[in-house]
């Protein structure tokens, strides 16, 4: 056995302390460049308005559990509903819209009769609902 020769073999070492610094600088460089270069941005010169634009106003008709009709906050009997809605809808310039807020216990016939009045007045109808209990999941017991 020749033990002396194995001791004389030289080992190869690589100093990698500078490699960590270089990788850190490269990483920092690419992070900064990626935040500055955003290809999805389109620069546009948008037109400026001289007046404020307002959102489309709607007329809210509510029906409570006692089958009472309200235009805004004013209580209106069903027979006078059409005459009460005409001035409110004429205030809207484009696309008059009626939002129906009806309680759960209100019969469907009342909602349909209100929709027929809206059709006669050439108004669009939106039925207001509450948020569901979960996403796409009906409330328990239904």
C-alpha positions as CSV (number, residue, x, y, z in Angstrom):
1,X,0.0,0.0,0.0
2,X,1.2,3.3,-0.9
3,X,-0.3,5.8,1.6
4,X,2.0,8.6,0.8
5,X,0.7,9.2,-2.7
6,X,-2.9,9.7,-1.6
7,X,-1.9,12.5,0.7
8,X,0.0,14.3,-2.0
9,X,-3.1,14.6,-4.3
10,X,-4.3,18.1,-4.7
11,X,-7.9,19.0,-4.2
12,X,-9.6,21.5,-6.5
13,X,-11.5,24.3,-4.8
14,X,-13.7,26.9,-6.4
15,X,-14.3,30.2,-4.6
16,X,-17.9,31.2,-5.2
17,X,-18.3,34.2,-2.9
18,X,-18.1,36.5,-5.8
19,X,-20.8,34.5,-7.6
20,X,-23.4,35.3,-5.0
21,X,-22.8,39.0,-5.4
22,X,-23.1,38.8,-9.2
23,X,-26.4,36.8,-9.0
24,X,-27.8,39.3,-6.5
25,X,-27.0,42.2,-8.8
26,X,-28.5,40.4,-11.9
27,X,-31.6,39.6,-10.0
28,X,-32.0,43.2,-8.8
29,X,-31.4,44.5,-12.3
30,X,-34.1,42.2,-13.9
31,X,-36.6,43.1,-11.2
32,X,-36.1,46.9,-11.8
33,X,-36.3,46.5,-15.6
34,X,-39.4,44.3,-15.4
35,X,-41.3,47.0,-13.5
36,X,-40.3,49.7,-15.9
37,X,-41.2,47.8,-19.1
38,X,-44.9,47.2,-19.2
39,X,-46.0,46.1,-22.7
40,X,-49.8,46.2,-21.9
41,X,-49.9,49.9,-21.4
42,X,-51.3,52.0,-24.2
43,X,-50.9,55.8,-23.8
44,X,-54.0,57.7,-25.1
45,X,-54.9,61.3,-25.1
46,X,-58.4,61.3,-23.7
47,X,-60.9,64.0,-24.5
48,X,-61.8,66.4,-21.8
49,X,-65.4,67.2,-20.9
50,X,-66.6,70.7,-20.1
51,X,-69.4,69.6,-17.8
52,X,-69.8,66.8,-15.3
53,X,-71.7,63.8,-16.6
54,X,-74.2,62.2,-14.2
55,X,-75.2,58.6,-14.0
56,X,-78.5,57.6,-15.3
57,X,-81.2,58.2,-12.8
58,X,-83.9,55.6,-12.1
59,X,-87.3,55.6,-10.5
60,X,-87.6,53.2,-7.6
61,X,-91.0,51.5,-7.0
62,X,-91.2,49.5,-3.8
63,X,-93.8,47.0,-2.7
64,X,-93.9,46.0,0.9
65,X,-95.4,42.9,2.6
66,X,-98.8,44.7,2.9
67,X,-98.9,45.1,-0.9
68,X,-98.6,48.8,-0.6
69,X,-96.8,50.6,-3.5
70,X,-94.3,53.4,-3.1
71,X,-92.8,55.6,-5.8
72,X,-89.6,56.8,-4.1
73,X,-90.8,57.3,-0.6
74,X,-94.3,58.4,-1.4
75,X,-97.1,55.9,-0.9
76,X,-99.3,55.6,-4.0
77,X,-102.3,53.4,-4.5
78,X,-102.0,50.9,-7.5
79,X,-104.7,52.6,-9.5
80,X,-102.8,56.0,-9.4
81,X,-99.4,54.4,-10.0
82,X,-99.3,55.1,-13.7
83,X,-100.1,58.8,-13.2
84,X,-97.5,59.0,-10.4
85,X,-94.8,57.4,-12.6
86,X,-95.3,59.7,-15.7
87,X,-93.7,62.8,-14.3
88,X,-90.9,60.9,-12.6
89,X,-90.1,59.1,-15.9
90,X,-90.3,62.3,-17.9
91,X,-87.4,63.8,-15.9
92,X,-85.1,61.1,-17.4
93,X,-83.9,62.1,-20.8
94,X,-82.8,58.7,-22.2
95,X,-83.9,55.2,-21.4
96,X,-86.3,55.7,-18.5
97,X,-85.9,52.8,-16.0
98,X,-88.0,51.6,-13.1
99,X,-86.3,49.6,-10.4
100,X,-88.7,47.3,-8.5
101,X,-88.0,46.5,-4.9
102,X,-90.4,43.9,-3.8
103,X,-90.4,41.9,-0.5
104,X,-90.1,38.2,-0.7
105,X,-93.7,37.6,0.4
106,X,-95.2,39.9,-2.3
107,X,-97.3,37.9,-4.8
108,X,-95.8,37.6,-8.3
109,X,-99.1,39.1,-9.7
110,X,-98.3,42.5,-8.1
111,X,-94.8,42.5,-9.7
112,X,-96.2,41.5,-13.1
113,X,-98.9,44.2,-12.9
114,X,-96.2,46.8,-12.2
115,X,-94.1,45.5,-15.1
116,X,-97.2,45.9,-17.4
117,X,-97.5,49.5,-16.2
118,X,-93.9,50.1,-17.0
119,X,-94.3,48.5,-20.5
120,X,-97.3,50.9,-21.2
121,X,-95.0,53.8,-20.3
122,X,-92.1,52.5,-22.5
123,X,-89.8,52.1,-19.5
124,X,-87.2,49.5,-18.8
125,X,-87.7,47.4,-15.7
126,X,-85.0,46.1,-13.3
127,X,-85.9,43.8,-10.4
128,X,-83.8,44.4,-7.4
129,X,-82.6,41.4,-5.4
130,X,-80.4,40.8,-2.4
131,X,-77.0,39.2,-2.5
132,X,-77.0,35.4,-2.5
133,X,-75.9,33.5,0.7
134,X,-73.0,31.9,-1.3
135,X,-71.7,32.0,-4.8
136,X,-74.2,30.0,-6.8
137,X,-75.4,28.2,-3.7
138,X,-79.1,28.8,-2.8
139,X,-79.8,29.6,0.9
140,X,-80.5,26.7,3.2
141,X,-84.0,25.4,3.2
142,X,-84.7,26.2,-0.5
